[in-house]
Amino acid sequence: MSVEFTTGIPLSWFLLVSATLFTIGVIGILVKRNAIVILMSIELMLNAANINFVAFSAYYDLPMGQVFAMFSIGLAAAEAAVGLAILLNLNRLKDTVHVDDLNIMRW
C-alpha cells in the first residue's frame, strides 16, 4: 500500500525513476570510455538525487529538499562548466576525449 501526496503519483514511482536514472548513470561511468559520456552520466546521477530531494520534500511537505535540489543544480552547472573546460583543453592538447588515451596527468 503506497501513500500518495499532492500530485496523485505514489512516492515509490518517483523512487523507481530515480533509482533507474542513477543506475543508468553508474553503468555509463563504468562502461563508457568517452569523457563527455562520463560527464553526462555524472549529470544523470545528480539529477536522480534531485528527484529524490524533491519527491521527499513534497511527500513530507517541507521545503528543505527543494533547497537542496537547487544547490545541487548549481553544483551540477559548475561541474559541467569546469569539466567541459578541462575536456576542451585536453582535446586541444591530445586530440582525443577517450579516457584511455588521456595519460597527461601521470608522472
ChimeraX attribute file (.defattr): number of C-alpha atoms within 10 A of each C-alpha:
attribute: neighborCount
match mode: 1-to-1
recipient: residues
	/A:1	4
	/A:2	9
	/A:3	10
	/A:4	12
	/A:5	14
	/A:6	9
	/A:7	9
	/A:8	8
	/A:9	12
	/A:10	16
	/A:11	18
	/A:12	13
	/A:13	12
	/A:14	17
	/A:15	17
	/A:16	13
	/A:17	14
	/A:18	22
	/A:19	17
	/A:20	15
	/A:21	21
	/A:22	21
	/A:23	16
	/A:24	17
	/A:25	24
	/A:26	16
	/A:27	13
	/A:28	20
	/A:29	19
	/A:30	11
	/A:31	11
	/A:32	14
	/A:33	15
	/A:34	16
	/A:35	19
	/A:36	17
	/A:37	17
	/A:38	21
	/A:39	19
	/A:40	15
	/A:41	23
	/A:42	21
	/A:43	20
	/A:44	22
	/A:45	23
	/A:46	21
	/A:47	20
	/A:48	23
	/A:49	20
	/A:50	21
	/A:51	21
	/A:52	22
	/A:53	21
	/A:54	21
	/A:55	22
	/A:56	19
	/A:57	18
	/A:58	18
	/A:59	16
	/A:60	11
	/A:61	13
	/A:62	12
	/A:63	13
	/A:64	15
	/A:65	20
	/A:66	19
	/A:67	14
	/A:68	16
	/A:69	20
	/A:70	15
	/A:71	13
	/A:72	17
	/A:73	16
	/A:74	12
	/A:75	13
	/A:76	17
	/A:77	13
	/A:78	12
	/A:79	15
	/A:80	17
	/A:81	12
	/A:82	12
	/A:83	14
	/A:84	15
	/A:85	12
	/A:86	12
	/A:87	18
	/A:88	15
	/A:89	11
	/A:90	15
	/A:91	14
	/A:92	11
	/A:93	11
	/A:94	14
	/A:95	12
	/A:96	16
	/A:97	18
	/A:98	17
	/A:99	13
	/A:100	10
	/A:101	12
	/A:102	16
	/A:103	9
	/A:104	9
	/A:105	5
	/A:106	5
	/A:107	4
